[in-house]
């Protein structure tokens, strides 16, 4: 089934089922979609606002130009999404324990998000912006972080030897998080 330019909220309700449906230019607002099965759905130019998507199942799901605003996406495994045209943005979202593996996240914007315990492994984050994000216990391994802007984020810990960091931006306060593995005392 195809949905075009539709608005889903508590008064209109969510679709009866998501799998194998196409959503284009749709808005989802204030919906309880925790543990929802979004598998094999296609979301193109859509917006999720103030939705609970904790532990949503996204195997084979296509997210193309999709924005998440004030949503909770705790424990969502984006590794299983359809990689074709994968393009997302997050603003004021809770992405704690979310998982990004082998994702193209070039120029992705994460603004005011909590990413506690999240994982970015084998991702291309070139030109991405992490603005005012809490990166406590976030894992960065084998990523392209060229020109990534971490300058306003906090609690950052990453190993520069395990990531490509050319021209990445950091604040002076992030310096200890880049040197953690050396067990240095910085004052």
KAGIQUI-V845169 format. One record per pair of residues at least 12 apart in sequence whose C-alpha atoms are under 8 Angstrom apart, sorted by the first residue. I is the first residue (numbers start at 1). J is the second residue. Records with the same first field share a line. If there is no record, write none. Layout:
I: J ; J
//
This chain:
1: 20 ; 21 ; 22
2: 21 ; 22 ; 23
3: 21 ; 22 ; 23 ; 24 ; 26
4: 23 ; 24 ; 25 ; 26
5: 24 ; 25 ; 26 ; 27
6: 25 ; 26 ; 27
7: 26 ; 27 ; 28 ; 29
8: 26 ; 27 ; 28 ; 29 ; 31
9: 28 ; 29 ; 30 ; 31
10: 29 ; 30 ; 31
13: 31
14: 28 ; 31
18: 37 ; 38 ; 39 ; 41
19: 37 ; 38 ; 39 ; 40 ; 41
20: 39 ; 40 ; 41 ; 42
21: 40 ; 41 ; 42
22: 41 ; 42 ; 43 ; 44
23: 41 ; 42 ; 43 ; 44 ; 46
24: 42 ; 43 ; 44 ; 45 ; 46
25: 44 ; 45 ; 46 ; 47
26: 45 ; 46 ; 47
27: 46 ; 47 ; 48 ; 49
28: 46 ; 47 ; 48 ; 49 ; 51
29: 48 ; 49 ; 50 ; 51
30: 49 ; 50 ; 51 ; 52
31: 50 ; 51 ; 52
32: 51 ; 52 ; 53
33: 51 ; 52 ; 53 ; 54 ; 56
34: 52 ; 53 ; 54 ; 55 ; 56
35: 53 ; 54 ; 55 ; 56 ; 57
36: 53 ; 55 ; 56 ; 57
37: 56 ; 57 ; 58
38: 56 ; 57 ; 58 ; 59 ; 61
39: 57 ; 58 ; 59 ; 60 ; 61
40: 58 ; 59 ; 60 ; 61 ; 62
41: 60 ; 61 ; 62
42: 61 ; 62 ; 63 ; 64
43: 61 ; 62 ; 63 ; 64 ; 66
44: 62 ; 63 ; 64 ; 65 ; 66
45: 64 ; 65 ; 66 ; 67
46: 65 ; 66 ; 67
47: 66 ; 67 ; 68 ; 69
48: 66 ; 67 ; 68 ; 69 ; 71
49: 68 ; 69 ; 70 ; 71
50: 69 ; 70 ; 71 ; 72
51: 70 ; 71 ; 72
52: 71 ; 72 ; 73
53: 71 ; 72 ; 73 ; 74 ; 76
54: 72 ; 73 ; 74 ; 75 ; 76
55: 73 ; 74 ; 75 ; 76 ; 77
56: 73 ; 75 ; 76
57: 76 ; 77
58: 76 ; 77 ; 78 ; 80 ; 81
59: 80 ; 81 ; 82
60: 80 ; 81 ; 82
61: 80 ; 81 ; 82
62: 81 ; 82 ; 83 ; 84 ; 85 ; 86
63: 81 ; 82 ; 85 ; 86 ; 87 ; 88
64: 85 ; 86 ; 87 ; 88
65: 86 ; 87 ; 88 ; 89
66: 87 ; 88 ; 89
67: 88 ; 89 ; 90 ; 91
68: 88 ; 89 ; 90 ; 91 ; 93
69: 90 ; 91 ; 92 ; 93
70: 91 ; 92 ; 93 ; 94
71: 92 ; 93 ; 94
72: 93 ; 94 ; 95
73: 93 ; 94 ; 95 ; 96 ; 98
74: 94 ; 95 ; 96 ; 97 ; 98
75: 95 ; 96 ; 97 ; 98 ; 99
76: 95 ; 97 ; 98 ; 99
77: 98 ; 99 ; 100
78: 98 ; 99 ; 100 ; 101 ; 103
79: 99 ; 100 ; 101 ; 102 ; 103
83: 103 ; 104
86: 103 ; 104 ; 105
87: 104 ; 105 ; 108
88: 105 ; 108
89: 108 ; 109 ; 110
90: 109 ; 110 ; 111 ; 113
91: 109 ; 110 ; 111 ; 112 ; 113
92: 111 ; 112 ; 113 ; 114
93: 112 ; 113 ; 114
94: 113 ; 114 ; 115
95: 113 ; 114 ; 115 ; 116 ; 118
96: 114 ; 115 ; 116 ; 117 ; 118
97: 115 ; 116 ; 117 ; 118 ; 119
98: 115 ; 117 ; 118 ; 119
99: 118 ; 119 ; 120
100: 118 ; 119 ; 120 ; 121 ; 123
101: 119 ; 120 ; 121 ; 122 ; 123
102: 121 ; 122 ; 123 ; 124
103: 122 ; 123 ; 124
104: 123 ; 124 ; 125
105: 123 ; 124 ; 125 ; 126 ; 128
106: 124 ; 125 ; 126 ; 127 ; 128
107: 125 ; 126 ; 127 ; 128 ; 129
108: 125 ; 127 ; 128 ; 129
109: 128 ; 129 ; 130 ; 131
110: 128 ; 129 ; 130 ; 131 ; 133
111: 129 ; 130 ; 131 ; 132 ; 133
112: 130 ; 131 ; 132 ; 133 ; 134
113: 132 ; 133 ; 134
114: 133 ; 134 ; 135
115: 133 ; 134 ; 135 ; 136 ; 138
116: 134 ; 135 ; 136 ; 137 ; 138
117: 135 ; 136 ; 137 ; 138 ; 139
118: 135 ; 137 ; 138 ; 139
119: 138 ; 139 ; 140
120: 138 ; 139 ; 140 ; 141 ; 143
121: 139 ; 140 ; 141 ; 142 ; 143
122: 141 ; 142 ; 143 ; 144
123: 142 ; 143 ; 144
124: 143 ; 144 ; 145
125: 143 ; 144 ; 145 ; 146 ; 148
126: 144 ; 145 ; 146 ; 147 ; 148
127: 145 ; 146 ; 147 ; 148 ; 149
128: 145 ; 147 ; 148 ; 149
129: 148 ; 149 ; 150
130: 148 ; 149 ; 150 ; 151 ; 152 ; 153
131: 149 ; 150 ; 151 ; 152 ; 153
132: 152 ; 153 ; 154
133: 152 ; 153 ; 154
134: 153 ; 154 ; 155 ; 156
135: 153 ; 154 ; 155 ; 156 ; 157
136: 154 ; 155 ; 156 ; 157
137: 155 ; 156 ; 157
138: 156 ; 157
139: 157 ; 158
140: 158 ; 159 ; 162 ; 163
141: 158 ; 159 ; 162 ; 163
142: 162 ; 163 ; 164
143: 162 ; 163 ; 164
144: 163 ; 164 ; 165
145: 163 ; 164 ; 165 ; 166 ; 168
146: 164 ; 165 ; 166 ; 167 ; 168
147: 165 ; 166 ; 167 ; 168 ; 169
148: 165 ; 167 ; 168 ; 169
149: 168 ; 169 ; 170
150: 168 ; 169 ; 170 ; 171
151: 169 ; 170 ; 171 ; 174
152: 170 ; 171
154: 173 ; 174
155: 174 ; 177
156: 174 ; 177 ; 178
157: 174 ; 176 ; 177 ; 178 ; 180
158: 177 ; 178 ; 180
159: 178 ; 179 ; 180 ; 181
160: 178
//
